[in-house]
Amino acid sequence: MKRMEWSNLDIRQRILDVTEKQIYTTKEQLAKALGVSAKKLEEPLRQLLANHELATSKNGSIALAGTMGYFKGKLEGKKSGYAFLRTTDDMQDIFIGEKERNGALDGEEVLVRLKKRQKGGSNPEGKVVEILEQGPAYVVGTVVKNRKTAYVMPDDSKMPEIYIAYDAKPKVKDEQKVVVELVRRAERGRPAQGKVTEILGMTGDTGVDILSYARRFGLVAGFNKKCRKEARALLEQPVSMEDRLDLRHELIFTIDGADAKDLDDAVSLKKLVNGNWLLGVHIADVSYYVKEGGELDREALSRGTSVYLLDRVIPMLPEELSNDLCSLNPDEDKYTLSCMMEIDKGGVCVAHEMANTVIRTKYRMTYDGVNEVLQGKTVYEYGDAADTLRQMNELAGVLRKKRFEKGSIDFDLSEPLITLDEKGVPQEVGVRSRGDAEKLIEEFMLMANVTVAKHFYDMDVPFLYRVHEQPDADKIRELSIFLGNFGIRVPGNGDVRPKDIQDVLTKVENLPEQNVVNSVVLRSLKKAHYDIRPVEHFGLAADRYCHFTSPIRRYPDLMVHRIAKLAIAKGLKKKACAHLDEILPGIAKQSSERERNAIEAERAVNDLKMAEYMGRHIGEEYEGVVSGVTRFGIFVELENTIEGMIPLAQLEDDYYNYHEKQYCVIGERTGKKITLGDKARIQVVSADIALGKIEFTFAE
């Protein structure tokens, strides 16, 4: 019989299919079952074994790794020392005792082998046999010294204690916050060992808490000597008009928060004789200064994004660029990449042009100031720009209406506004306001991003898109069950469009449960990320979308600028496209990962300061809304966005059972039901500042 020709990928999948049903004692037996030669089987088999999808026994039998008792996944450590392997299969999570971790840390990808003899209990037990992807080599914690020993107690309770040499250099003191490099893992009964690489300050000193969180997430504000030298050299370059469109005579200005220093976008607007608008979005030309492959470029890619941690910024680029050379400060000639769009009365971009430009912003406006102008007040320092601002607001309204008609989703979630004093102590926690000025800039930036993405999609060249994929049908069905509690129906059978989601949000607008419903809907959707595939952006109901408007603080925008400048200068030739095909997948992956890290860091710092703030309000009562229900507790969110948990074990009026699909708990004896969106009056019980956790109880 003639053998079929299969690629390595096909053979790998076929091997997995047949080994799912049977264990093969020899490679030849497996080759015969597949109808391929034993030689053709060698490379696919090697790859599957290396990836731990297959395993072999001592006698050479070949089977799925799970059949042989091997499983891989992320380790979830617990502060008591034990851990779990969260499996992706239908089986239960695997319990791993402290002595069976073999030095593996929380969050690392590991290979676990099931124990031959399982003890009684709800979870199978296993042992870490290999660390497949190592986690952080550096840990942040507090020094604990006594007469004979010194160790670092990690801020992350899932990490082990790390012993350091008692006479370690630099000399460390008891209760200092430090960064320690892990030298030896905790294994075979020996504790973890490390060496101190940085002293952050004494516990309780001003700013040390936020600095510690920054280091926990691998965030460092300073730059190495090579970066600083490269940045300083750029300051000496003169501004040249060569091959640039001169827009310095135009009325162009920036609109940002009052404390912003990295001004990377400016706007302009004209009314054309045909009644259309000419909207100009002018973005700092960072790519002119930061060349691919240079020291600044490598560091920017490594960081991926600037991170904003309440009282400090961890910038993607040194201040010489982010706050000076590239920042569109008023009355200074600046290089920009401009996207000029002709927009008709219906909010449709009928023509556009991208160009290398030089601008000179006339005003450095703030959101508060522009909001005053749009409310009819006079802001003298904005001089002759008042009429233009009113026209901009009119256009923004047209663009917003057009976007919503397409189904673009506006979650309008409340964002916390945490005010710190000069010592870093939180004085107030409120809700960040979002006026017409903020919405105006949002619409203009969205329009520019959509226009640029469509431009390069139509050119059919390699590009870096911002994508937000269609939500999973299962998630939407779960969402439908939840929304049924509020009498809201999601159209379709799991296959929804953005307009369906927008209709749901409209129905709860201005209701007490609006924020909760918005949050649950948001969690039901996939996370946006960067990709080379021109996939739609579901949340914005945009066929194509990218990030173009913030190259000072986001690496993907810098990359989009490089592609745009290549196209403007000489077109994207075959060689340039091949280079982009090679580097863009890695840039997309790195940028997405760094963005997630930044979001987690910002959220952790907010939680830290919220817990510190509520620590001064123990025993006080507040009105809130049930924002989450789990098998171990009920989460309640206050009007100022602070969230705390009420442990189910602390409720004494009944024993409550958790009903996952209904997002509620129900009392066994009373039948009392507590569900998402319920109003609740709570009392503050405690606040754990170290963990950023707040505990509530229901007020009497």
Secondary structure, 3 states (H helix, E strand, C coil): CCCCCCCHHHHHHHHHHHHCCCCECCHHHHHHHHCCCHHHHHHHHHHHHHCCCEEECCCCCEEECCCCCEEEEEEEECCCCCEEECCCCCCCCEEECHHHCCCCCCCCEEEEEECCCCCCCCCCEEEEEEEEECCCCEEEEEEEECCCCEEEEECCCCCCCEEECCCCCCCCCCCEEEEEEEEECCECCECEEEEEEEEEEECCCCCHHHHHHHHHCCCCCCCCHHHHHHHHHHCCCCCCCCCCEECCCCCCEEEECCCCCCCCEEEEEEECCCCCEEEEEEEECHHHHCCCCCHHHHHHHHHCECEEECCEEECCCCHHHHHHHCCCCCCCEEEEEEEEEEECCCCCEEEEEEEEEEEECCEEEEHHHHHHHHCCCCCHHHHHHHHHHHHHHHHHHHHHHHHHHHCCCCCCCCCEEEEECCCCCEEEEEECCCCHHHHHHHHHHHHHHHHHHHHHHHHCCCCCEEEECCCCHHHHHHHHHHHHCCCCCCCCCCCCCHHHHHHHHHHCCCCCCHHHHHHHHHHHCCCCEEECCCCCECCCCECCCCCCCCCCCEHHHHHHHHHHHHHHHHCCCHHHHHHHHHHHHHHHHHHHHHHHHHHHHHHHHHHHHHHHHHCCCCCCEEEEEEEEECCCEEEEEECCCCEEEEEHHHCCCCCEEEECCCCEEEECCCCCEEECCCEEEEEEEEEECCCCEEEEEECC
